[in-house]
Amino acid sequence: MINKRLKIIAGPCSVNKNNIKDIYEIADLKINNQKVIWGLRVVGLKSRTNFVKDGKGMGIDFKDYINNLRQIIKSKNFKNLKIFKSIKLAQKIYQETKMLVATEVMDPLIQPYLYEKIIPAYKLLLWNPAVNQLGWPIFLMSQYIKKNKWYLGLKNPKWVGDYLKNVDNLNYSERTTMERTWEGLVSYANLAKERIILIHRGVDVPEKKNYRNAPVHYLAWRVKKHTGCLLFFDPSHSHGPRMREKILPATIKAMKIMIDNQYLYDGILIEVGHSETDTEQHISLEEFKNLCQELSKFRELESQ
C-alpha cells in the first residue's frame, strides 16, 4: 500500500510576540475545507554557533533558562522552576487548536521536564539540534518522551564521510559516518519506531554550492530503510537564504520521490512566516498555502 499521507509541521524558526499570529494562521489553513496541518513549530530557545550573553537571537526563553539553571545549581533541586514563555504559549496553542506542537531542545533535562503536565500524550515533538549528535542527550530526552508518549525528532549530522557524488544514489553500498551516527541516535532513543521521526536537513560540505546544507535524499532513504522510522524533510535548513526561491519547487519535487513503490518522505518540517532568527529562509504564509495546495494534488495532507 502506497504511503500517500503526508504530515506537515510549520511555523517560525523562533517564536516571539510579533509572529504568534502567524502560527494561528498556519493552524487554520484549509484546502477544500479540510485542515491540512499536522503540527506547529513553537521554538523558544535556539542553538547558535556563538553564545550571546545578552540573549539576542537566542530565543524568548533565554533569560528564564539561565535563571532556572542558576537556581538548580544553587538549590540542587528542580522545585519552583519558572515555566518558559514558549512553553506557556505552546500550552495555549494546543488548548485552542488541539494540534501537536514541536520544538527544538537545547537542554534535554530541563526543557522536557517543564513540558510535563502541560502538553498531553501524542501532542508534542521534541527534536535535537543538528550540532548535537551525542547519544546520551538523546537517551535522556527519550526517557521523558517514553513516559509522556510524545514524539522524538532526530536531525541528521552536518557531515557525511564521503563525497556527495558517491553517497547520494541508490547504488551506494558503503556505510557513511553520517548514516552510522544517525542510526546510532535511534538506538540510544530506544523508543517504538512510530514515535521516532528522522528529520533530513541536508549536509554542510564543500560541494554544497548555494545550498545552506545540501540534501542527500538517497542517503536519508538508507537510514529510513535500516531503522524503520518515519522520515521528514526540512527544506528551510537545506536550501537556506541563498536558495529561498527554490524551496517550494524543491519541496514538491522531494515529496514526489518514490522508492520501491513508496514515497520517500512521510512529512515536512518547514519555516513559515516571520522570525528574528533565520529570517531569510522563511517562506511567506501565501507561499505556504500555495505549497500545501500543490502537495494536496498528489498526497493526502494529514491533520490532527
matplotlib code that plots the C-alpha trace (Angstrom):
import matplotlib.pyplot as plt

x = [0.0, 1.4, 2.0, 0.2, -0.4, 1.8, 2.4, 3.4, 4.8, 5.2, 5.9, 8.6, 12.2, 11.7, 8.6, 8.1, 5.2, 5.3, 4.8, 2.3, -0.4, 1.5, 1.2, -2.5, -2.9, -1.0, -3.1, -6.3, -5.1, -7.6, -7.6, -11.0, -12.5, -10.2, -7.5, -4.1, -1.5, -0.3, 1.9, 3.1, 6.6, 6.9, 10.6, 11.7, 15.4, 17.8, 21.2, 23.6, 27.2, 28.4, 27.0, 25.4, 25.5, 22.6, 20.4, 19.9, 18.9, 18.9, 15.1, 12.5, 13.3, 16.9, 16.7, 14.3, 16.6, 19.7, 17.8, 16.4, 19.9, 21.3, 18.6, 19.2, 22.9, 22.3, 19.5, 20.3, 16.7, 14.1, 11.5, 9.8, 11.4, 9.8, 7.8, 9.3, 7.3, 7.3, 6.0, 3.1, 2.5, 2.7, 0.1, -2.2, -1.8, -2.5, -5.6, -7.0, -6.1, -5.8, -2.8, 0.7, 3.4, 7.0, 10.2, 14.0, 15.6, 18.8, 18.7, 17.3, 16.9, 15.2, 13.0, 11.2, 10.7, 8.9, 6.6, 5.2, 1.6, 1.4, 1.3, -0.6, 0.3, 0.8, 0.8, 4.5, 7.5, 11.0, 13.9, 17.7, 19.8, 21.9, 25.0, 24.2, 24.9, 25.7, 23.7, 23.4, 21.4, 19.0, 18.8, 17.9, 15.3, 13.8, 13.0, 10.6, 9.2, 8.6, 7.0, 4.7, 4.0, 5.4, 7.4, 11.2, 12.7, 16.3, 18.1, 20.9, 24.6, 26.0, 29.0, 28.8, 32.0, 32.3, 31.8, 28.2, 28.6, 29.2, 26.7, 23.6, 22.5, 20.6, 23.7, 26.0, 27.0, 29.2, 28.1, 28.9, 29.7, 26.6, 24.4, 26.1, 25.8, 22.1, 21.2, 23.1, 20.9, 17.9, 19.4, 20.0, 16.4, 15.2, 11.6, 9.0, 9.7, 6.4, 7.5, 10.7, 10.9, 14.1, 14.5, 16.7, 18.1, 20.9, 24.7, 27.3, 30.0, 32.3, 30.2, 27.0, 27.3, 24.4, 22.6, 22.9, 23.1, 23.0, 20.1, 21.1, 17.7, 19.0, 21.3, 18.3, 16.4, 19.0, 18.7, 14.9, 15.2, 17.6, 15.7, 12.1, 11.4, 9.4, 11.3, 10.6, 12.4, 13.5, 13.7, 14.4, 17.7, 18.6, 18.1, 18.6, 18.5, 20.6, 18.1, 14.9, 13.1, 13.7, 12.1, 8.6, 9.5, 12.2, 9.8, 7.2, 9.8, 11.1, 7.6, 7.2, 10.3, 9.3, 11.5, 10.2, 6.7, 6.7, 7.0, 10.4, 9.1, 6.4, 6.4, 7.9, 9.3, 9.4, 9.9, 7.0, 6.0, 8.2, 11.1, 14.0, 16.2, 16.9, 14.7, 15.7, 15.0, 11.3, 8.6, 5.5, 2.1, 0.8, 3.6, 3.0, -0.7, 0.3, 2.7, 0.0, -2.4, 0.1, 1.0, -2.6, -2.9, -0.9, -0.5, -3.2, -2.3, -2.8, -4.3, -4.5]
y = [0.0, 3.4, 5.8, 8.8, 10.5, 13.5, 15.2, 18.9, 20.8, 24.5, 27.8, 30.4, 29.5, 31.0, 32.4, 35.9, 38.3, 39.5, 36.2, 34.4, 35.3, 33.5, 30.3, 30.6, 31.4, 28.2, 26.2, 27.4, 26.7, 24.6, 23.1, 22.2, 23.0, 20.5, 21.3, 20.1, 20.9, 18.1, 20.3, 23.8, 25.0, 26.8, 27.2, 29.4, 28.5, 28.4, 26.8, 29.4, 29.0, 31.6, 32.2, 35.7, 36.9, 39.4, 36.6, 38.4, 35.7, 33.0, 32.8, 34.3, 31.6, 32.6, 34.6, 32.2, 29.3, 31.0, 31.8, 28.3, 26.8, 29.0, 28.0, 24.3, 24.7, 26.7, 24.6, 21.2, 20.6, 21.3, 22.9, 26.2, 26.4, 29.1, 27.8, 29.2, 31.7, 29.4, 26.5, 28.6, 29.6, 26.0, 25.1, 27.9, 26.9, 23.3, 24.1, 26.3, 24.2, 20.7, 20.4, 18.9, 21.4, 20.9, 22.4, 22.1, 21.1, 22.6, 21.1, 17.6, 17.6, 20.9, 21.6, 18.3, 18.4, 21.7, 20.4, 17.6, 18.1, 20.9, 19.1, 15.7, 12.4, 12.4, 16.3, 17.1, 16.6, 17.3, 17.3, 17.7, 20.4, 19.2, 20.3, 17.8, 14.3, 12.6, 9.6, 10.3, 13.6, 11.6, 8.9, 11.4, 13.2, 9.9, 9.0, 11.9, 11.1, 7.5, 8.5, 11.0, 9.3, 12.2, 12.1, 12.3, 14.1, 13.2, 15.6, 14.2, 15.2, 18.0, 15.9, 13.0, 10.9, 10.7, 12.8, 13.7, 12.3, 8.9, 8.8, 10.3, 7.4, 4.1, 2.0, 3.2, 0.1, 1.5, 3.0, 6.6, 8.1, 10.2, 7.1, 5.3, 8.3, 9.0, 5.3, 5.3, 8.0, 5.8, 3.1, 5.5, 6.6, 3.0, 4.1, 2.4, 3.2, 5.0, 7.5, 8.5, 10.9, 11.3, 14.9, 15.3, 18.9, 18.5, 18.4, 21.1, 20.0, 21.8, 20.6, 22.2, 25.2, 27.6, 25.3, 26.1, 22.3, 20.1, 17.5, 13.8, 12.2, 8.7, 8.6, 9.6, 6.8, 4.2, 5.4, 5.2, 1.7, 0.4, 1.9, 1.7, 5.2, 7.9, 10.5, 14.2, 16.8, 20.2, 22.3, 25.5, 24.5, 22.6, 25.5, 28.4, 32.1, 31.8, 29.3, 30.5, 30.9, 27.2, 26.0, 25.5, 23.6, 21.6, 20.6, 19.5, 17.5, 15.8, 14.8, 13.0, 10.9, 7.2, 4.2, 0.6, 1.9, 4.0, 7.8, 8.6, 11.3, 11.0, 14.6, 18.1, 20.4, 23.9, 27.5, 29.8, 33.4, 35.9, 35.4, 37.3, 34.2, 32.6, 35.3, 35.0, 31.3, 31.6, 31.3, 33.6, 32.4, 32.8, 30.8, 28.1, 28.0, 27.5, 24.8, 22.9, 23.3, 21.7, 18.9, 18.1, 17.2, 14.0, 13.5, 13.3, 16.1, 14.8, 17.0, 16.3]
z = [0.0, -1.0, 1.9, 0.4, 3.8, 4.5, 7.8, 7.7, 10.7, 10.1, 11.9, 12.5, 13.3, 16.8, 18.3, 19.6, 20.4, 16.8, 15.0, 17.2, 14.7, 12.0, 14.0, 14.3, 10.6, 9.8, 12.2, 10.5, 6.9, 5.0, 1.5, 0.1, 3.5, 5.2, 7.7, 6.4, 9.1, 11.5, 13.8, 14.7, 15.4, 18.8, 19.5, 22.4, 22.9, 20.0, 19.2, 17.9, 16.7, 19.3, 22.7, 23.0, 26.6, 26.3, 24.7, 21.3, 18.8, 21.5, 21.8, 24.2, 26.8, 27.2, 30.4, 32.1, 31.2, 32.6, 35.8, 36.2, 35.6, 38.3, 40.7, 40.1, 40.7, 43.9, 45.4, 43.9, 43.0, 40.4, 42.7, 41.7, 38.3, 36.1, 33.1, 29.9, 27.8, 24.8, 26.8, 28.2, 24.6, 23.4, 26.0, 24.9, 21.2, 21.9, 24.1, 21.3, 18.3, 19.7, 17.4, 18.0, 18.9, 18.1, 19.4, 19.4, 22.7, 23.9, 27.4, 27.4, 31.2, 31.9, 28.8, 28.7, 32.4, 32.1, 29.4, 31.7, 32.7, 30.2, 26.8, 26.7, 25.0, 21.3, 21.1, 21.5, 19.2, 20.7, 18.3, 18.7, 17.1, 14.2, 16.1, 18.9, 17.7, 21.1, 22.1, 25.8, 25.5, 23.2, 25.8, 28.5, 26.3, 25.3, 29.0, 29.1, 25.7, 26.7, 30.0, 28.4, 25.0, 22.9, 19.7, 19.2, 16.1, 15.2, 12.8, 10.8, 11.4, 9.3, 8.0, 5.6, 5.4, 1.6, -1.5, -2.4, -5.9, -4.3, -1.4, -2.9, -5.2, -4.8, -5.7, -2.9, -1.0, 1.8, 5.2, 5.7, 9.1, 8.9, 8.5, 11.4, 13.6, 12.7, 13.2, 16.5, 17.8, 17.1, 19.2, 22.1, 21.9, 22.4, 21.5, 19.4, 15.8, 15.3, 18.0, 16.2, 13.2, 11.3, 10.0, 7.0, 6.9, 4.4, 5.0, 5.2, 2.8, 0.3, -2.7, -1.4, -3.7, -2.9, -0.5, 3.1, 3.6, 0.5, 0.5, 0.2, -0.3, -1.1, 1.9, 4.1, 2.4, 3.5, 7.2, 6.9, 5.5, 8.1, 11.1, 10.1, 11.3, 9.6, 7.6, 7.3, 5.0, 6.3, 3.1, 5.1, 6.6, 3.4, 0.9, 3.2, 2.3, -0.9, -2.4, -0.8, -4.1, -4.7, -1.5, -3.0, -6.2, -4.4, -1.7, -4.1, -6.1, -2.9, -1.9, -5.2, -4.8, -4.7, -4.0, -4.1, -4.8, -1.6, -1.1, 0.5, 2.8, 5.4, 6.3, 6.2, 8.9, 7.4, 8.5, 7.6, 8.3, 10.2, 12.6, 14.1, 13.5, 10.1, 8.7, 5.0, 4.7, 5.7, 3.1, 3.4, 4.5, 1.0, -0.4, 2.2, 1.3, -2.4, -1.4, 0.5, -2.4, -4.8, -2.4, -1.9, -5.6, -5.1, -1.3, 1.5, 3.9, 7.5, 10.2, 14.0]

ax = plt.figure().add_subplot(projection="3d")
ax.plot(x, y, z, "-o")
ax.set_aspect("equal")
plt.show()
